[in-house]
Amino acid sequence: METKTVINLAASIDYAQDGIVSKEFAKNQHGGITLFSFDKGQRLSEHTAPFDAVVQIVEGTAEITIDGEAFNVPAGNVIVMPANHPHAVVANERFKMLLTMIRG
């Protein structure tokens, strides 16, 4: 990720019909920052990760399930998915999100 640069996240990634697109900005042993776009109907099945993950919705609304509880997260909002807890992501509509993973 460039420093001292203003980045328009929504304009930094396009949608792919019937797909999920990711753009990695940074990654090291302490975590990573990745921008995603999800077309309507796409999903990430339930899984766990060894990092706490902060999800910031950039555009649209995401359905994020953590420990079996579903949350509708609209643009401009964030949710934290704790490390080693099962979570999933569903696109009931197109959306874009910034995922920041941080090793605790």
C-alpha positions as CSV (number, residue, x, y, z in Angstrom):
1,M,0.0,0.0,0.0
2,E,1.4,3.4,-0.9
3,T,2.1,5.7,1.9
4,K,1.2,9.4,1.9
5,T,-1.5,8.7,-0.7
6,V,-5.2,9.1,-0.5
7,I,-6.9,5.9,-1.7
8,N,-10.5,5.7,-2.9
9,L,-11.2,2.1,-1.8
10,A,-14.4,1.7,-3.7
11,A,-12.7,2.8,-6.9
12,S,-9.7,0.5,-6.3
13,I,-11.5,-2.7,-7.1
14,D,-14.1,-3.8,-9.6
15,Y,-16.8,-6.4,-9.4
16,A,-16.6,-9.7,-11.4
17,Q,-19.8,-11.2,-12.5
18,D,-20.6,-14.3,-10.4
19,G,-17.3,-13.9,-8.6
20,I,-15.2,-12.6,-5.7
21,V,-12.2,-10.3,-6.4
22,S,-9.4,-9.6,-3.9
23,K,-6.6,-7.1,-4.0
24,E,-3.9,-7.4,-1.3
25,F,-2.4,-4.1,-0.1
26,A,0.0,-5.4,2.5
27,K,1.0,-8.7,4.2
28,N,3.6,-9.7,6.7
29,Q,4.0,-12.0,9.8
30,H,1.7,-9.7,11.8
31,G,-1.2,-9.7,9.4
32,G,-2.5,-8.2,6.2
33,I,-4.8,-5.7,4.5
34,T,-7.0,-7.0,1.6
35,L,-9.7,-5.3,-0.4
36,F,-12.5,-7.6,-1.7
37,S,-15.5,-7.2,-4.0
38,F,-18.3,-9.8,-3.9
39,D,-21.0,-10.1,-6.6
40,K,-24.5,-10.9,-5.4
41,G,-24.9,-14.5,-4.4
42,Q,-21.2,-15.1,-3.6
43,R,-20.0,-16.4,-0.3
44,L,-17.1,-17.4,1.9
45,S,-18.1,-20.6,3.7
46,E,-17.7,-20.9,7.4
47,H,-14.1,-21.0,8.5
48,T,-11.7,-19.8,11.2
49,A,-8.5,-17.7,11.0
50,P,-5.6,-17.4,13.4
51,F,-5.9,-13.6,13.3
52,D,-8.4,-11.1,14.6
53,A,-10.0,-9.6,11.5
54,V,-11.6,-6.2,11.2
55,V,-14.0,-5.9,8.3
56,Q,-14.9,-2.5,7.0
57,I,-17.7,-2.4,4.5
58,V,-16.9,0.1,1.7
59,E,-19.9,-0.3,-0.5
60,G,-23.2,-2.2,-0.2
61,T,-24.2,-4.4,2.7
62,A,-22.6,-7.7,3.8
63,E,-24.1,-10.5,5.8
64,I,-21.4,-11.7,8.2
65,T,-21.9,-14.6,10.5
66,I,-19.8,-15.1,13.6
67,D,-20.3,-18.0,16.0
68,G,-23.6,-18.7,14.2
69,E,-25.0,-15.2,14.7
70,A,-25.7,-13.2,11.5
71,F,-25.0,-9.5,11.3
72,N,-26.0,-7.2,8.4
73,V,-23.2,-4.7,8.1
74,P,-23.8,-1.7,5.8
75,A,-21.3,0.6,4.1
76,G,-19.4,2.8,6.5
77,N,-19.5,0.3,9.4
78,V,-17.0,-2.2,10.7
79,I,-17.3,-5.5,12.6
80,V,-14.5,-7.5,14.3
81,M,-14.3,-11.2,13.8
82,P,-12.2,-12.7,16.7
83,A,-9.4,-15.1,16.0
84,N,-10.3,-18.8,16.0
85,H,-14.0,-18.2,16.0
86,P,-16.0,-19.6,13.0
87,H,-17.3,-17.0,10.6
88,A,-18.7,-16.7,7.1
89,V,-19.5,-14.0,4.6
90,V,-22.6,-13.8,2.3
91,A,-23.4,-11.3,-0.5
92,N,-27.1,-10.9,-0.5
93,E,-26.2,-7.9,-2.7
94,R,-23.0,-6.7,-4.3
95,F,-20.6,-5.3,-1.8
96,K,-17.0,-4.3,-1.2
97,M,-15.0,-4.7,2.0
98,L,-11.6,-4.0,3.5
99,L,-10.3,-6.9,5.6
100,T,-7.5,-6.1,8.1
101,M,-6.1,-9.1,9.8
102,I,-4.0,-8.6,13.0
103,R,-2.1,-11.3,14.8
104,G,-2.9,-10.9,18.5
